[in-house]
């Protein structure tokens, strides 16, 4: 993994989930099981190597599931809203703003 992301509680089970992005751009979610253990990783897709930064965000879509934000190659900050389920799947992204490529990392 070349990027580890703490996303908060992404599947609404009360535990903090993490994400891992590998050198090929594959993103996987590593959800907790709500009892101190881990569930099987969830494969979320490819192409994530194009983002210079990826971070967890509270629910920008006003659901009980947290979202992801990322800085794309144009320097735009975009959000990936969590699907309305505990599968960890993310819908299409939407723009938040421009000029975010000047920052070294998202917190």
C-alpha positions as CSV (number, residue, x, y, z in Angstrom):
1,X,0.0,0.0,0.0
2,X,1.2,3.5,-0.8
3,X,-1.6,5.3,1.0
4,X,-3.5,4.4,4.2
5,X,-6.6,6.4,4.8
6,X,-8.6,6.6,8.0
7,X,-12.1,7.1,7.0
8,X,-14.0,7.1,10.3
9,X,-17.0,4.9,10.6
10,X,-17.8,4.2,6.9
11,X,-20.3,1.4,7.4
12,X,-22.1,2.7,10.5
13,X,-21.1,-0.2,12.8
14,X,-19.5,2.0,15.4
15,X,-15.8,1.2,14.5
16,X,-13.2,3.2,12.6
17,X,-12.6,1.7,9.1
18,X,-9.5,2.2,7.0
19,X,-8.7,2.2,3.3
20,X,-5.6,1.2,1.5
21,X,-4.5,2.3,-2.0
22,X,-1.8,0.2,-3.7
23,X,0.8,1.3,-6.3
24,X,-1.6,0.2,-9.1
25,X,-4.4,2.5,-8.0
26,X,-6.6,-0.2,-6.5
27,X,-8.6,1.1,-3.5
28,X,-9.8,-1.3,-0.8
29,X,-11.9,-0.7,2.3
30,X,-10.9,-2.6,5.5
31,X,-14.1,-2.4,7.6
32,X,-14.3,-3.3,11.2
33,X,-16.8,-5.7,12.4
34,X,-18.1,-3.6,15.3
35,X,-16.6,-6.1,17.8
36,X,-12.9,-5.3,17.7
37,X,-12.1,-7.4,14.6
38,X,-12.0,-6.9,10.9
39,X,-14.3,-8.0,8.1
40,X,-13.1,-9.1,4.6
41,X,-11.7,-6.2,2.6
42,X,-14.1,-4.6,0.1
43,X,-12.6,-3.8,-3.3
44,X,-13.8,-0.3,-4.3
45,X,-12.2,0.1,-7.8
46,X,-9.2,1.2,-9.8
47,X,-7.9,4.6,-11.0
48,X,-7.3,6.0,-7.5
49,X,-3.6,6.5,-8.3
50,X,-4.6,9.6,-10.2
51,X,-5.5,11.4,-7.0
52,X,-2.7,13.1,-5.2
53,X,-4.5,13.0,-1.9
54,X,-7.5,11.0,-0.6
55,X,-9.0,11.5,2.9
56,X,-12.1,10.5,4.9
57,X,-14.7,13.1,5.5
58,X,-17.8,13.2,7.6
59,X,-21.1,12.8,5.8
60,X,-21.3,15.6,3.2
61,X,-24.4,13.9,1.9
62,X,-26.1,14.0,5.3
63,X,-26.4,10.3,5.7
64,X,-25.1,8.2,8.6
65,X,-22.2,7.1,6.4
66,X,-18.9,9.0,6.0
67,X,-17.7,10.1,2.6
68,X,-14.3,10.4,0.9
69,X,-12.7,13.5,-0.6
70,X,-9.8,13.5,-3.1
71,X,-7.6,15.9,-5.1
72,X,-7.8,15.1,-8.8
73,X,-5.0,15.8,-11.4
74,X,-6.4,19.2,-12.1
75,X,-6.1,20.2,-8.5
76,X,-9.9,20.1,-7.9
77,X,-11.2,18.8,-4.6
78,X,-14.0,16.2,-5.2
79,X,-16.2,14.2,-2.9
80,X,-17.3,10.6,-3.2
81,X,-20.5,10.1,-1.3
82,X,-21.1,6.8,0.3
83,X,-23.9,4.6,-1.0
84,X,-27.0,4.2,1.1
85,X,-25.9,0.8,2.4
86,X,-23.1,-0.7,4.5
87,X,-21.3,-2.1,1.5
88,X,-18.9,0.8,1.4
89,X,-19.6,1.5,-2.3
90,X,-19.2,5.1,-3.4
91,X,-21.3,6.9,-6.0
92,X,-20.2,9.4,-8.6
93,X,-18.0,12.1,-7.4
94,X,-18.9,15.8,-7.3
95,X,-16.8,18.9,-7.3
96,X,-16.1,20.9,-4.1
97,X,-13.6,23.5,-5.3
98,X,-10.4,24.2,-7.3
99,X,-6.8,25.0,-6.4
100,X,-6.3,22.2,-3.9
101,X,-3.1,21.0,-5.5
102,X,-1.2,23.7,-3.5
103,X,-1.7,21.7,-0.3
104,X,0.7,18.8,0.6
105,X,-2.0,16.7,2.3
106,X,-5.6,16.6,3.4
107,X,-6.3,16.2,7.1
